[in-house]
Amino acid sequence: MAEIPHLLVHEHDDNVGVVVVEGLKAGTDMLCCITSDNSTFRMTCNDDVPIGHKVALKDFKTGDTAIKYGEDIGKVVADIKQGGHVHTHNVKTKRW
């Protein structure tokens, strides 16, 4: 039986992915799927992350830009390690 992905990444240039399972726990070896071509990779999740929230695919520094669906989704306002939870506590919109 095929393994179910933990994280979906839409484009190769995205630097965050979306959690698609309930109860993702820190330390999980995630199966990550890039939906644009159905390729996969593995990465360790460093935080407990709720379904629908994002995980960093790389280390971010304050001032970096988060990219999802190939689009700028906001400015990083606190450093995030690869595998870390990406949400409103560390990324803010650039719209206002």
N, C-alpha and C positions, 0 to 999 in steps of 0.2 A: 504494500500500500504506500502511496506517495505521501511524503511529509507535507504538512500544511504550513505555509509561510506565516511568520510572526509579524513581518514588516513589509509594506509595499512602498516601492520607490517608483515614481512615474517616468522620469527621464534620467538618462545617464549623467546629466549635468546637475541634477538635484543634489543638495547636500543634507537634506533631512528626509526621513521616511515616516510613514504613518503606521502605527500599531494596529493590527487587525485581529488580535486575540484578546480575550478577557484575562486579567490577572497576570500580565507580563511582569516578572520579577527580576530584580537585579541579579546578575550572574548568569542569566539565560543565554545559551548559545543560540542566537536567532538565525533562522533561515529567512533571507531577505530576497524579494523578487522584484526585478526591474520590469515593470509592466509593458514598457514600450517594445521590448523584444523577448520577454519571458526568460531572461537570463537570471541567474541567482548568485548570491554570495552569502557568506556567513560573517556574523559579527556578534560580539558580546554586549548585552545590554547592561549598563552600569547603574541603573536606577529602576525602581518599580515605576512602570508607566501605564496609565490607563488606556484602554482601547480608544482609538480615535486621536490620541495625542501623538506627538512627533518625537523622533529620536535623531540625534546628531550622527551623521555619517562620517564626520571629521571633527577635529578639534576646532573650536571657534574662539576667537578673541573678541573682546568688546569692540564694537564698531563694524564687525563683519556683517554680511548680508546672508540671511537664510533664504534658500531657494527650494520651492516645492512646485510641482507641475510645470517646471521650467520657468516659474515666475518668482519675482522678488516678493517674499511674504513678510519681510520686516528686518529691522536692525537688531543685532545681538547687543544686549545691554549688560550682560554678565558673561564671563568666560564659561564655555561649555566643553567638556571633554567628549571625545568620540564615544558613542554609546549612551550619552546622557539625555535626560528628559528635556525637550525643547517645548516651552510653553510661555505663558504670559509673564512668568517670573524672570525670564531671561531673554525674551524677544518682544519687541514692541513694533507696532505698525509705523511706517514712515508717512502715513496719510495725514496725520495731525500731530 
